[in-house]
């Protein structure tokens, strides 16, 4: 409101007319004021006379500034108004009709008519954003957040400690004829959240005796493991130390603890025999070896691990660029010589699409694989764990 008060505006001011005046001679402010009022007087009815409009408060104080440069003068005319936009436009045109100031030729150009209400709305919206941001930082959790917290708390109370090794498990692992063996406590909690109560975790690569004994007493044992190298290692140990009837894996590069209900269901429905699971993984590893994940790539993988950076490499493993992970997807399309991308981040659909647009085989090595609907044949995906980082 400070700007409006300076112009002598009332709280109902709607528009501000701003014009530029050029005079072919040295004049001062009073000369221009006289021209504005004198040359607009009597053009229309007395209701549109500037003095009358000022008396009734429908226009505010007319501000005029003039600067003389040699034999010429340049100035600014500002007229605040509470009239409607049609009458305001007419007033603007009247002011623009001024063609003389004193004995000199003059020209007035209306540069803009500012809607003060729009400016006020803009300021209100900006302030509303600030208030909302402050509120978001201070407010209590929304209903859905509260429900989620309650749900997680409830699920955690269902986790039991099973056997001499006190392994995290679901409440029905002992009664059920079929059990699901996972890697850790977080996996147990995630499966419990979606109703799988016959789940137990091995809690490490070394298989506890509790697991060995329990699996031999069950009709069916499903090993449900992460889709990474860690899952491979645990599967090897399980097959040596316990009975396993079927193997389910999280999508490649993902962990069981982060899967959705649909992903869990799909993985369990597509569980295979242990021999098929091992064969599939060996084929994947052979493909990795065939495409060549040499020590140069492993060194880059160790280099970026934990740095949130990405390294773009050529066919001969020459470093083309090193960028923050946040800029990776946009950077990929800039260099057609990229063959390998090693980075400390999630392999996303956007990145896959950007790499696929290069039109050749591209190898992506990231921390894990995000949600993905389509993987073109020319894109090969691995994780840092595949390189034993």
Secondary structure as UniProt FT lines:
FT   HELIX           2..6
FT   TURN            7..8
FT   TURN            11..12
FT   STRAND          15..23
FT   HELIX           29..40
FT   TURN            41..42
FT   HELIX           46..48
FT   HELIX           50..55
FT   TURN            56..57
FT   STRAND          63..69
FT   TURN            70..71
FT   STRAND          72..81
FT   HELIX           85..96
FT   STRAND          100..101
FT   TURN            102..103
FT   STRAND          104..115
FT   HELIX           116..138
FT   HELIX           143..158
FT   STRAND          160..162
FT   TURN            163..166
FT   STRAND          167..169
FT   TURN            171..175
FT   STRAND          178..182
FT   HELIX           185..193
FT   TURN            194..195
FT   STRAND          199..201
FT   HELIX           209..215
FT   TURN            216..217
FT   STRAND          220..225
FT   HELIX           229..241
FT   STRAND          246..249
FT   TURN            252..253
FT   HELIX           256..258
FT   HELIX           261..269
FT   HELIX           274..291
FT   HELIX           295..304
FT   TURN            305..308
FT   STRAND          309..313
FT   TURN            315..316
FT   STRAND          319..324
FT   HELIX           325..327
FT   HELIX           328..332
FT   TURN            333..334
FT   TURN            336..337
FT   STRAND          340..343
FT   STRAND          346..347
FT   HELIX           349..356
FT   TURN            357..358
FT   STRAND          362..366
FT   STRAND          368..369
FT   TURN            377..378
FT   STRAND          379..383
FT   HELIX           384..387
//
